[in-house]
Amino acid sequence: MLSDIRSVHFVGICGTAMASAAAAMQERGFRVTGSDTNVYPPMSTFLAERKVEVISGFDEKNLATKPDLVVIGNAMSRGNPEVEAVLDRKLRYCSLPELLKEFFIRGKRSLVVSGTHGKTTTTSLLTWVFESAGLNPSYLIGGIPSNLGAGARFTDSEWFIIEGDEYDTAFFDKRSKFVHYLPEVAIVNNLELDHADIFADVAAVQKSFSHLIRLIPRNGLLLGNGDDANLAPLLDVTHCPVKRFGLGENNAVRATHLRFGATASEFELPSCKFHLNMVGELNVRNALAVVGAAKHCGLSNKQIQAAFDTFKGVKRRMEVRGIAGGVTVVDDFGHHPTAIRETLKALRIKYPSQKLWAVFEPRTQSTRRNVFQNDFPTAFGEADEVIIAEVAFANVLTPEERLNTTKLEADLKANGKRAQFLPDVDTIVRHLGQQAQGGDVICVFTNGGFGNIHAKLLERMGKR
């Protein structure tokens, strides 16, 4: 069915994963074109270097070449002129996850890393273990691992390691992306309500993860967090082997003798003591999943530890962006209350005696809504002072469904926390420029660019 495809057009080509797949398709000899409204570096440069033709803007004229296959990005919706033309002309189309499944994953040994939290770090660490061992894996990660320098690579190796996102696939396929990834091994790090725009409650999230689990073959492995109550009902399956990992007694892959330091963590399994150059319990749990998957695939404790020794982390995950005027500015992607709580706990270990500021931009589909209104006041427990920014794109939500920043500020203060609502980046930078002292740590929680706040903070601190 796919043998007659010679040309492929990508609608929304400048997404990281879309661009990587487009370049890989071109390298394989397909005629590739693409279109997008946001054609700017680094992805425009990436595609230009690989001689992939990119058209700025969406127009049905972009399909004049009558491509054999159109790949429609996750952000595209009805009303897009190219989407409408594809449907009108009954052109063959698919989502990016479907393309990955048929052209890149099928026939390989697929390791899928899923869960509400820790996917990117765990996938990056697992990929580095395989890379460090000389296995040259293909990978697709929703972030940039510092060791690898790119979020995706497609090789001839038998291994494909992929971050399995539970978000929906496309406007025409509302299943989670990860159901397309042919898992031989599936890691489920944890399970909580997130993506409130597509999941109504925890039960809906559980149902989606159960679909992933149902796809694991009898010669595969389900690696699940055995300490997670929401995940527990999903682990009682008999169609494939199941291993639980965690800190509790009932886990097959269980960490004991945990030691947390300012720059590293240690834990023990019956077979080995592991040293990890990352901080906090959340990263020990991520590492446990990696150990379980890597050992299942035949790697030794020595190979795993060698990779742990040289792993440099992931951009935007507790990433120190710089130090200026004695103030350390940290960038973190965390937005879910649990992710914020665990990140701040880890930062408190790393900076035990320094003042810790948390700057929070409610930007995701869940955090912009009041889904976590009652959870956020305790999520910032380890911060000394909290700054809440305006809800991003607030005008598209009604006041009734929007996160109430005034209430959040009041609830934080009621918990004894110094907190302040400051609407925009310039106001926040000005305030911190006046209030932050040498030795302080500012962690910015956002999944967007947030007005280039990190660079502005460093510039402001450096001028004092």
PyMOL commands that set and color helices and strands:
alter all, ss='L'
color gray80, all
select helices_A, chain A and resi 16-27+43-49+60-63+81-89+96-105+119-132+177-180+202-214+232-234+281-296+301-310+337-350+370-372+376-379+394-396+405-414+425-435+450-462
alter helices_A, ss='H'
color red, helices_A
select strands_A, chain A and resi 7-11+31-36+53-56+69-72+93-95+109-114+138-140+152-153+159-163+168-170+173-176+185-188+221-225+242-246+253-254+256-260+265-269+272-276+319-324+327-332+356-360+385-388+418-421+441-445
alter strands_A, ss='S'
color yellow, strands_A
deselect
rebuild
show_as cartoon
